[in-house]
């Protein structure tokens, strides 16, 4: 591969990435004409992989299809520390049994997307459990405290008076050393992992290895439309959700978020994406199409068709009284405020009580989140108890 071809391939493999450090280094590595080692590490903090993870997993698949080797690193050792990324408080460490159970599910789920023939599954306990205190001190000698405190969330916690424990400072150190142990050429991760991956570059230099290329991928918002999709926040769509559950969760995303899901999860066909963004494709139909594509990817086309039929039967064709009042709401609104505005409750405190009792349903699904935002156009029907039913439109 000549220099021009290597640069073109580097740009192609970087599609949808937020940042690459650096494109020139990636092109240089590709120009060597050998299979590169592409690293992704995940801590088994919960049993499910979710759609947010697939943004990065699909990029790994791109590298595999280009002839490279993926190293999927299960962070069973780092999970005992708990990744402090984005945290305003210390994570609770998991037990060894919890980590093992979760790790077993990860091994199964990654092969929904990755080619087993071009994938190494590794565990960072392989080297960290054997290292001992002297070895860890030797690694730590290569990074200053000042360098560690450059990390944004550490700095914020110190300024706010929140405790920052020594074991949390070890997390980026160990993640960085993983790249040394694996001789990684490229490491992928979400934008929130940039600092940890850059530590990997620092440590590889210190240990006489060429520094890995760092490629950050977008963080997908969860179906709440507010925070990143996360097992911790409970706003995720798991790869092993039942087809009907997966379809239903995807139908609950906002119209604004839908285009981003199309782009990052459904291949981003240019014409279809343009139709979604312009509104040429009705939001409800676009969302059904998106949900069906994603369900089909992980459960098959027959399951996707059944999930769509289930959704339409249960939530769209359900028997809503013909005389149900119709209210027009201009934009998204807090569920408790909506109940008050349409006269279903005398106060938002009463609305809160009803939500807490599980008496409020939106499009047939019980609302359990007191902060739920009703989105006209996405959501259509609100029910409170058995007698109060209304249709909401934009």
Secondary structure, 3 states (H helix, E strand, C coil): CCHHHHHHHHHHHCCCEEEEECHHHHHHHHCCCCCCEEEEEECCCCCCCEHHHHHHHHHHHHHHHCCCEEEEEECCCHHHCCCCCCCCCCCCCCCHHHHHHHHHHHHHHHHHCCCHHHEEEEECHHHHHHHHHHHHHHHHCCCCHHHHCCCHHHHHHHHHCCCCCHHHHHHHHHHHHHHHHHCCCEEEEEHHHHHHHHHHHHHHHHCCCCCCEEEEECCCECCCCCCECCCCCCCCCECCCCHHHHHHHHHCCCHHHHHHHHHHHCCCCHHHHHHHHHCCCCHHHHHHHHHHHHHHHHHCHHHHHHHHHHHHHHHHCCCCCCCCEEEECCCCEEHHHHHHHCCCCCCHHHHHHHHHCCCEEECCEECCCCCCEECECCECEEEECCCEEEEEEC
